């Protein structure tokens, strides 16, 4: 196990704050034998794992997406995101009206802030990031570990907002230059994605939405149970009206209906021996969700998981988990 602590002095409270002098390493205890929240089906029955407002009575609940899981997947996310979408994004940002004071980026469902750590240093110019999430605990981590500078050395600042992306309106995005999200679309409903597309269109800002599950997985040494588990997992992702692997298709349609130009690029995780800890957690969550969806798989799935974890531990397993990144270029407002 690795352990470092974050002191109360390290934690930035909700509100407008400058970025920290540099990204801080935030590490937590990781129990390799347990399924980390967010890696598997840990929500209470009937509860949807999406960003939403919470009342005071819920404020002390553990986050639905544990920082441990978000930290574990961050390097794979960073390696997977589609670099090919950055040039058209940079061009659009450079031509947005009112950019002289820098860009304002809304990061929806920000978690621990991995999207900002990846993207802010790849964009030129001053940036102000507004981080949205349901969990103040995750917002604290995101604020503490925010990058301090853009690609050209310009200042990056950050503020945090606790709230529900499904309730976004154009008014909420007034002044936005860019909307981003990572691993979010697949836990939204069709209506919520339409709301998001309408809000971006109303604000005239582009949206970079990365790492949505595509519903396809490839494992080395194929097993007959691979496809059954993948199908059951995909059905689990579609519970309660969520879109799961259908999210990118629905999002493309929603943004296009509002006049946006939409570009989609693959962004697969490619996991090998160097990512064994992530692979093991992903396997437990993937198989666990499949069995929750189809309990009759349990006897075979138990043996399957044992064999796959043994291969992972031995450095013999390679996994490709397919995702898609989407860039929606809304028609700018303000005469651009």
C-alpha positions in Angstrom: 0.0 0.0 0.0 1.0 3.6 -0.6 -0.1 6.3 1.8 0.2 10.0 1.9 -2.1 12.3 3.8 -3.7 15.6 2.8 -3.9 18.0 5.8 -6.7 20.4 6.4 -4.4 23.2 5.4 -3.9 21.6 2.0 -7.6 21.5 1.2 -9.0 24.4 -0.7 -12.5 25.3 0.3 -15.4 25.9 -2.2 -15.0 29.3 -3.8 -12.7 31.2 -6.1 -9.0 30.4 -5.3 -5.7 30.7 -7.2 -4.2 27.5 -8.4 -1.6 25.9 -6.1 2.1 26.5 -6.8 2.2 23.2 -8.5 0.2 19.9 -8.8 0.5 18.0 -5.5 0.6 14.3 -5.4 -2.5 13.1 -3.6 -2.3 9.4 -2.7 -4.6 7.2 -0.7 -4.6 3.7 0.8 -5.5 1.2 -1.8 -6.7 -2.3 -0.9 -5.9 -4.4 -3.9 -8.4 -7.1 -3.0 -11.5 -4.9 -2.8 -13.5 -3.2 -5.4 -12.9 0.5 -5.2 -16.0 2.7 -5.4 -16.4 3.7 -9.0 -14.7 0.5 -10.3 -17.8 -1.7 -9.7 -21.4 -1.7 -8.8 -21.3 -0.1 -5.3 -24.3 2.3 -5.4 -27.3 1.6 -3.3 -30.3 0.0 -5.2 -32.0 2.5 -7.3 -29.3 5.2 -6.9 -27.9 6.6 -10.1 -24.1 7.2 -10.1 -24.3 10.7 -11.7 -23.5 14.2 -10.6 -26.4 15.7 -8.7 -27.2 18.1 -5.9 -27.1 16.7 -2.4 -28.8 18.0 0.7 -27.0 18.5 4.0 -28.1 15.1 5.3 -26.1 13.5 2.5 -23.0 15.7 2.8 -21.1 13.2 5.0 -21.6 10.2 2.8 -18.5 8.7 1.2 -18.1 9.8 -2.5 -19.7 7.5 -5.0 -16.4 7.6 -7.0 -13.6 7.1 -4.6 -10.4 9.2 -5.0 -8.5 5.9 -5.0 -10.2 4.7 -8.1 -9.9 8.1 -9.9 -6.2 8.3 -9.0 -5.5 4.7 -10.1 -7.1 5.3 -13.6 -5.6 8.8 -14.1 -2.4 7.7 -16.0 -4.4 5.4 -18.3 -6.9 8.2 -18.9 -4.1 10.6 -19.8 -2.5 8.2 -22.2 -5.8 7.4 -23.8 -7.3 10.8 -24.5 -7.4 11.8 -28.2 -4.6 14.3 -29.0 -6.0 14.7 -32.5 -8.9 16.7 -31.1 -6.7 19.3 -29.5 -5.8 21.2 -32.7 -9.4 21.9 -33.8 -10.1 22.9 -30.2 -7.2 25.3 -30.0 -8.3 26.9 -33.3 -11.8 27.4 -32.0 -10.6 28.8 -28.7 -8.3 31.2 -30.4 -11.2 32.6 -32.5 -13.8 32.9 -29.7 -15.0 36.4 -29.0 -13.9 38.0 -25.8 -10.9 35.8 -25.3 -8.5 38.6 -24.5 -9.0 38.0 -20.8 -8.3 34.3 -21.1 -10.6 31.3 -21.3 -13.2 30.1 -18.8 -13.4 26.3 -18.7 -16.3 24.5 -17.0 -15.2 20.9 -16.0 -18.4 18.9 -15.3 -18.2 15.9 -12.9 -14.5 16.9 -12.3 -13.8 14.2 -9.7 -10.2 14.8 -8.5 -9.5 17.2 -11.4 -7.6 14.9 -13.8 -9.1 16.6 -16.8 -7.7 19.9 -15.8 -4.3 18.4 -15.0 -4.2 16.9 -18.5 -5.7 19.8 -20.6 -4.7 23.0 -18.9 -0.9 22.5 -19.6 -1.8 21.8 -23.3 -3.6 25.1 -23.9 -2.0 28.5 -24.3 -3.2 31.6 -22.5 -4.7 32.4 -19.1 -7.3 30.0 -18.0 -10.0 30.0 -15.2 -11.3 26.6 -14.5 -14.7 26.1 -12.8 -14.9 22.6 -11.4 -18.3 21.0 -10.9 -19.0 17.9 -8.9 -21.6 16.5 -6.4 -18.9 15.6 -3.8 -17.2 18.4 -1.9 -14.6 15.8 -0.9 -13.6 15.3 -4.5 -13.7 19.0 -5.2 -11.2 19.5 -2.4 -8.8 17.1 -4.1 -9.3 18.7 -7.5 -8.6 22.2 -6.1 -5.5 21.1 -4.2 -4.0 19.4 -7.3 -4.9 21.9 -9.9 -2.1 22.9 -12.4 -0.6 26.4 -12.0 0.3 27.3 -15.5 -0.8 27.0 -19.1 1.3 25.7 -22.0 2.8 29.2 -22.5 3.3 29.9 -18.8 0.1 31.9 -18.4 -1.7 31.7 -15.1 -4.3 29.1 -14.4 -6.9 29.7 -11.6 -9.7 27.5 -10.3 -12.9 27.7 -8.4 -15.2 24.9 -7.3 -19.0 24.5 -7.6 -21.0 21.7 -6.1 -24.0 20.8 -8.2 -25.8 18.8 -10.8 -24.8 18.8 -14.4 -28.2 17.5 -15.5 -29.6 20.9 -14.5 -27.3 23.0 -16.5 -28.8 25.9 -18.4 -27.3 28.4 -20.9 -27.4 30.9 -18.0 -25.1 28.6 -15.9 -22.5 28.7 -18.7 -22.6 32.5 -19.5 -19.1 33.5 -20.2 -17.9 29.9 -20.8 -15.2 29.4 -23.4 -15.2 25.6 -23.1 -17.0 22.8 -21.4 -15.1 19.6 -20.5 -15.9 16.3 -18.9 -14.2 12.9 -18.5 -16.0 9.5 -18.2 -19.3 11.3 -17.7 -21.5 10.9 -20.8 -22.2 7.2 -20.2 -23.7 7.9 -16.7 -26.2 10.4 -18.1 -29.7 9.8 -19.6 -30.8 10.9 -23.0 -32.6 13.9 -21.5 -29.5 15.0 -19.6 -27.3 14.8 -22.6 -29.8 16.9 -24.5 -29.8 19.4 -21.7 -26.0 19.5 -21.8 -26.0 20.0 -25.6 -28.6 22.8 -25.4 -26.6 24.6 -22.6 -23.4 24.5 -24.7 -25.3 25.7 -27.8 -26.9 28.5 -25.8 -23.5 29.6 -24.5 -21.8 29.2 -27.9 -18.9 27.2 -26.5 -17.3 24.0 -27.6 -17.4 20.8 -25.5 -14.6 18.3 -25.1 -16.1 15.1 -23.6 -13.6 12.3 -23.2 -13.4 8.7 -22.2 -17.0 7.5 -22.7 -17.3 3.7 -22.7 -17.7 2.2 -26.1 -19.0 -1.2 -24.9 -16.1 -3.2 -26.4 -13.3 -4.9 -24.6 -10.5 -7.1 -25.9 -8.4 -9.4 -23.6 -5.4 -11.4 -24.5 -5.9 -15.2 -24.6 -9.6 -14.9 -25.5 -12.1 -16.8 -23.4 -15.6 -17.9 -24.4 -17.0 -16.0 -21.4 -15.5 -12.7 -22.5 -18.5 -11.8 -24.8 -21.1 -12.9 -22.2 -19.6 -10.8 -19.5 -19.1 -7.8 -21.8 -22.8 -8.0 -22.9 -24.0 -8.2 -19.3 -21.8 -5.3 -18.3 -23.2 -3.2 -21.1 -26.7 -4.0 -20.0 -25.7 -3.0 -16.4 -24.5 0.3 -17.7 -27.9 1.0 -19.3 -29.8 0.6 -16.0 -32.3 3.2 -14.9 -32.3 4.9 -18.3 -28.6 5.6 -18.4 -27.0 5.4 -21.8 -23.8 3.5 -21.1 -22.2 2.5 -24.4 -24.9 4.3 -26.4 -24.0 7.7 -24.9 -21.6 8.9 -27.7 -24.1 8.2 -30.4 -26.8 10.1 -28.6 -24.5 13.0 -27.8 -23.4 13.3 -31.4 -27.1 13.6 -32.4 -27.9 16.0 -29.7 -25.1 18.4 -30.4 -25.6 18.2 -34.2 -29.3 19.0 -33.7 -28.1 22.3 -32.1 -25.9 23.1 -35.1 -22.6 21.9 -33.7 -19.8 20.3 -35.7 -19.0 17.0 -34.0 -15.8 15.1 -34.1 -15.3 11.7 -32.5 -12.0 9.9 -31.9 -11.2 6.5 -30.2 -9.5 6.8 -26.8 -8.8 3.2 -25.6 -7.1 2.1 -22.5 -4.3 -0.2 -23.4 -3.4 -2.1 -20.2 -0.4 -4.3 -19.8 1.9 -5.5 -17.0 2.8 -1.9 -16.0 -0.9 -1.2 -15.3 -1.6 -4.4 -13.4 -3.1 -2.7 -10.4 -5.6 -0.8 -12.6 -6.3 -3.9 -14.6 -7.1 -5.9 -11.5 -9.5 -3.3 -10.2 -11.1 -2.9 -13.5 -11.6 -6.7 -13.8 -13.2 -7.0 -10.4 -15.6 -4.1 -11.3 -16.3 -5.3 -14.8 -17.1 -8.9 -13.8 -18.9 -7.7 -10.6 -21.3 -5.5 -12.6 -21.9 -8.3 -15.1 -22.9 -10.7 -12.3 -25.1 -8.1 -10.7 -26.9 -7.8 -14.0 -27.1 -11.6 -14.7 -26.7 -13.6 -11.4 -26.7 -16.8 -13.3 -23.2 -16.0 -14.5 -21.8 -16.2 -11.0 -20.5 -19.8 -10.9 -18.6 -19.5 -14.2 -17.7 -15.8 -13.6 -15.9 -16.7 -10.3 -13.6 -19.1 -12.0 -13.1 -16.8 -14.9 -12.2 -13.9 -12.6 -9.8 -16.0 -10.6 -8.0 -17.1 -13.8 -7.9 -13.6 -15.3 -6.5 -12.1 -12.0 -3.8 -14.8 -11.9 -2.7 -13.9 -15.4 -2.7 -10.2 -14.5 -0.6 -10.8 -11.5 1.9 -12.9 -13.6 2.2 -10.1 -16.1 0.6 -12.2 -18.8 -2.7 -10.3 -19.3 -3.2 -7.4 -21.7 -6.6 -5.6 -22.0 -7.9 -3.0 -24.3 -10.9 -1.1 -23.0 -12.4 1.0 -25.8 -13.6 4.5 -25.1 -14.5 7.5 -27.4 -13.7 11.2 -27.1 -16.1 13.7 -28.6 -15.4 17.3 -29.5 -18.5 19.4 -30.3 -17.9 22.8 -31.8 -21.0 24.8 -31.2 -21.7 27.9 -33.3 -20.1 30.8 -31.4 -22.2 33.6 -30.1 -21.2 37.3 -30.1 -20.5 37.7 -33.8 -17.5 35.4 -34.2 
